[in-house]
Amino acid sequence: MYIIKVKGKAKIPDYIQIRDENFVLVAYFRADRPMKNMEKFGLEDKEEELEKLIRELPFGKLQKLEL
């Protein structure tokens, strides 16, 4: 899976996109709110690691999601 942080403008908040190996969008959520249904993507029990990654992730740079 891949992750990218998208910068919001004005009243639109920053968002996180998680994409699968074919770059199909599988999750889209606000950067300042926890992701729901993390078990659906095999990310349960990795909330703290994901939050840390999101804080440090630069805007607009697609990265391989390895937790």
GROMACS elastic network, one bead per residue, 0.5 to 0.9 nm:
[ bonds ]
;  ai    aj funct       b0    kb
    1    18     6  0.67916   500
    1    19     6  0.55572   500
    1    21     6  0.54086   500
    1    22     6  0.86309   500
    1    23     6  0.79536   500
    1    63     6  0.87260   500
    1    64     6  0.60934   500
    1    65     6  0.53806   500
    1    66     6  0.78603   500
    2    17     6  0.81252   500
    2    18     6  0.55885   500
    2    19     6  0.50360   500
    2    20     6  0.62066   500
    2    21     6  0.72067   500
    2    23     6  0.74215   500
    2    62     6  0.66317   500
    2    63     6  0.54959   500
    2    66     6  0.83925   500
    3    16     6  0.70275   500
    3    17     6  0.56666   500
    3    19     6  0.63254   500
    3    20     6  0.89645   500
    3    54     6  0.89381   500
    3    57     6  0.89479   500
    3    61     6  0.83484   500
    3    62     6  0.57952   500
    3    63     6  0.54134   500
    3    64     6  0.63212   500
    3    65     6  0.57533   500
    4    15     6  0.84617   500
    4    16     6  0.58227   500
    4    17     6  0.53439   500
    4    18     6  0.66973   500
    4    19     6  0.84066   500
    4    54     6  0.88505   500
    4    57     6  0.77893   500
    4    58     6  0.82432   500
    4    59     6  0.71557   500
    4    60     6  0.61317   500
    4    61     6  0.58300   500
    4    63     6  0.64158   500
    4    64     6  0.89482   500
    5    14     6  0.71940   500
    5    15     6  0.58953   500
    5    17     6  0.64879   500
    5    31     6  0.76842   500
    5    54     6  0.74411   500
    5    57     6  0.67181   500
    5    58     6  0.67589   500
    5    60     6  0.56863   500
    5    61     6  0.70261   500
    5    62     6  0.77596   500
    6    13     6  0.88955   500
    6    14     6  0.56726   500
    6    15     6  0.51152   500
    6    16     6  0.60873   500
    6    17     6  0.76014   500
    6    31     6  0.87519   500
    6    58     6  0.89442   500
    6    59     6  0.56395   500
    6    60     6  0.56763   500
    6    61     6  0.86722   500
    7    12     6  0.86259   500
    7    13     6  0.72941   500
    7    15     6  0.66955   500
    7    16     6  0.89439   500
    7    59     6  0.60318   500
    7    60     6  0.73924   500
    8    11     6  0.75785   500
    8    15     6  0.69929   500
    9    12     6  0.51818   500
    9    13     6  0.68327   500
    9    14     6  0.79075   500
   10    13     6  0.78427   500
   12    15     6  0.88756   500
   13    30     6  0.67330   500
   13    31     6  0.77154   500
   13    32     6  0.82828   500
   14    29     6  0.87642   500
   14    30     6  0.60000   500
   14    31     6  0.55786   500
   14    32     6  0.76253   500
   14    59     6  0.89780   500
   15    28     6  0.69254   500
   15    29     6  0.55941   500
   15    32     6  0.81363   500
   16    27     6  0.79437   500
   16    28     6  0.56881   500
   16    29     6  0.54289   500
   16    30     6  0.60350   500
   16    31     6  0.55902   500
   16    54     6  0.78620   500
   17    25     6  0.68609   500
   17    26     6  0.77034   500
   17    27     6  0.57473   500
   17    29     6  0.68040   500
   17    30     6  0.89354   500
   18    23     6  0.85281   500
   18    24     6  0.84663   500
   18    25     6  0.61068   500
   18    26     6  0.57861   500
   18    28     6  0.64511   500
   18    29     6  0.88576   500
   18    65     6  0.82628   500
   19    22     6  0.75257   500
   19    24     6  0.51765   500
   19    26     6  0.52953   500
   19    27     6  0.69090   500
   19    28     6  0.89211   500
   20    23     6  0.50398   500
   20    24     6  0.54550   500
   20    25     6  0.66912   500
   20    26     6  0.65240   500
   21    24     6  0.74248   500
   22    25     6  0.88991   500
   23    26     6  0.86888   500
   25    28     6  0.74140   500
   26    41     6  0.83587   500
   27    35     6  0.84634   500
   27    41     6  0.87183   500
   28    35     6  0.84913   500
   29    32     6  0.86182   500
   29    33     6  0.73578   500
   29    34     6  0.79254   500
   29    35     6  0.63791   500
   29    36     6  0.86558   500
   30    33     6  0.54620   500
   30    34     6  0.77065   500
   30    35     6  0.80010   500
   31    34     6  0.75513   500
   31    35     6  0.86689   500
   31    51     6  0.86123   500
   31    54     6  0.69496   500
   31    55     6  0.82322   500
   32    51     6  0.89873   500
   34    47     6  0.78921   500
   34    51     6  0.78165   500
   35    38     6  0.64488   500
   35    47     6  0.83216   500
   36    39     6  0.85709   500
   37    40     6  0.56008   500
   37    41     6  0.77068   500
   37    43     6  0.87991   500
   37    44     6  0.82017   500
   38    41     6  0.55287   500
   38    42     6  0.64677   500
   38    43     6  0.50581   500
   38    44     6  0.51809   500
   38    45     6  0.85154   500
   38    46     6  0.86040   500
   38    47     6  0.82768   500
   39    43     6  0.54906   500
   39    45     6  0.84865   500
   40    43     6  0.75291   500
   40    44     6  0.82267   500
   41    44     6  0.79032   500
   42    45     6  0.89847   500
   42    46     6  0.89859   500
   43    46     6  0.55087   500
   43    47     6  0.73601   500
   43    50     6  0.84671   500
   43    67     6  0.81437   500
   44    47     6  0.68454   500
   45    48     6  0.79424   500
   45    49     6  0.88531   500
   46    49     6  0.53570   500
   46    50     6  0.61250   500
   46    51     6  0.86281   500
   46    67     6  0.72885   500
   47    50     6  0.51109   500
   47    51     6  0.60660   500
   47    52     6  0.86187   500
   48    51     6  0.51270   500
   48    52     6  0.62248   500
   48    53     6  0.85953   500
   49    52     6  0.52087   500
   49    53     6  0.61647   500
   49    54     6  0.86582   500
   49    67     6  0.69084   500
   50    53     6  0.50149   500
   50    54     6  0.61048   500
   50    55     6  0.86703   500
   50    67     6  0.74843   500
   51    54     6  0.51234   500
   51    55     6  0.63009   500
   51    56     6  0.87889   500
   52    55     6  0.52303   500
   52    56     6  0.63885   500
   52    57     6  0.85390   500
   53    56     6  0.52317   500
   53    57     6  0.57982   500
   54    57     6  0.50700   500
   54    58     6  0.83949   500
   55    58     6  0.83654   500
   57    60     6  0.89019   500
   57    61     6  0.78515   500
   57    63     6  0.86810   500
   58    61     6  0.60969   500
   58    62     6  0.89641   500
   59    62     6  0.86697   500
   63    66     6  0.88744   500
